[in-house]
Amino acid sequence: MSKHTPGPWTTKRGDHGGYSVESNGRLTYPASKAICTVRPYPRTAEAHGEAEATARLIAAAPDLLKALLTIAKIASEGRESDIDIESIARAAIAKAEDRS
């Protein structure tokens, strides 16, 4: 499996009426920061809200993956940890829900 586009990822409202998910890291493909675009369909206020929430969830993917990897490592070791796994998980969730 290849590695994903480096994070952090952010969302940006585009001129096209949708939302772009962009990487602030270096991409392997030139001339673009966009990872994907989420467009509302149909073009209603409800669809726009859903498109924005979807873009936020996609943008939080690297943080969610990092949180899960950390939690899985600690759980597999079966020991107490100095790492505050609840804070890591809650920070990733907050980004996905636009509460960060």
C-alpha positions in Angstrom: 0.0 0.0 0.0 1.3 3.4 -0.9 1.5 6.3 1.6 -1.2 8.9 1.6 -0.7 12.5 0.7 1.1 14.2 3.6 -0.9 16.4 6.0 -2.1 18.5 7.4 -5.2 18.7 5.2 -7.6 21.6 5.2 -10.8 22.6 3.6 -11.4 25.6 1.4 -14.6 26.9 -0.2 -14.0 27.0 -3.9 -15.2 29.3 -6.6 -17.0 26.3 -8.2 -19.5 26.2 -5.4 -18.0 23.2 -3.7 -15.2 22.6 -1.2 -11.6 21.6 -1.8 -9.6 19.4 0.5 -6.0 20.6 0.2 -2.7 19.4 1.5 -0.3 21.9 3.1 2.4 19.3 2.7 4.4 18.5 -0.5 2.4 16.6 -3.1 3.9 14.1 -5.5 1.9 15.5 -8.3 2.8 19.0 -9.5 0.8 22.3 -9.7 -1.9 21.5 -7.2 -2.6 21.4 -3.5 -6.1 19.9 -4.0 -6.6 16.3 -2.9 -10.2 16.2 -3.9 -13.3 18.4 -4.4 -16.7 17.9 -2.9 -19.5 19.5 -4.8 -23.1 19.9 -3.5 -25.8 18.2 -5.5 -28.5 19.4 -5.9 -27.4 23.0 -5.2 -29.4 23.5 -2.1 -28.5 24.9 1.3 -28.8 21.4 2.8 -26.6 19.9 0.1 -24.0 22.7 0.7 -23.9 21.9 4.4 -23.5 18.2 3.7 -20.7 18.9 1.2 -18.9 21.1 3.7 -19.2 18.4 6.5 -17.9 15.7 4.1 -14.9 17.8 3.1 -14.1 18.4 6.8 -14.3 14.7 7.5 -12.0 13.9 4.5 -9.6 16.7 5.7 -9.4 15.1 9.2 -8.4 11.7 7.8 -4.7 12.0 8.5 -5.4 13.1 12.1 -8.0 10.3 12.6 -5.5 7.7 11.2 -2.7 9.0 13.5 -5.0 8.8 16.5 -6.1 5.2 15.7 -2.6 4.1 15.1 -1.5 5.5 18.5 -4.5 3.9 20.3 -3.9 0.6 18.6 -0.2 0.6 19.5 -0.9 1.3 23.1 -3.7 -1.3 23.2 -1.5 -4.0 21.6 1.3 -3.4 24.2 -1.3 -4.0 26.9 0.3 -1.4 29.2 -0.4 2.0 30.7 1.0 4.9 28.7 2.2 8.4 29.2 0.4 9.3 26.1 -3.1 10.9 26.6 -5.0 8.8 24.1 -8.3 10.4 24.9 -6.9 13.9 24.0 -5.5 12.5 20.8 -8.8 11.0 19.8 -10.9 14.0 20.8 -8.6 16.4 18.9 -9.0 14.3 15.7 -12.8 14.1 16.2 -13.0 17.9 16.8 -11.2 18.5 13.5 -13.6 16.2 11.7 -16.6 18.0 13.3 -15.1 21.5 12.8 -14.8 22.2 16.5 -11.0 22.5 16.5 
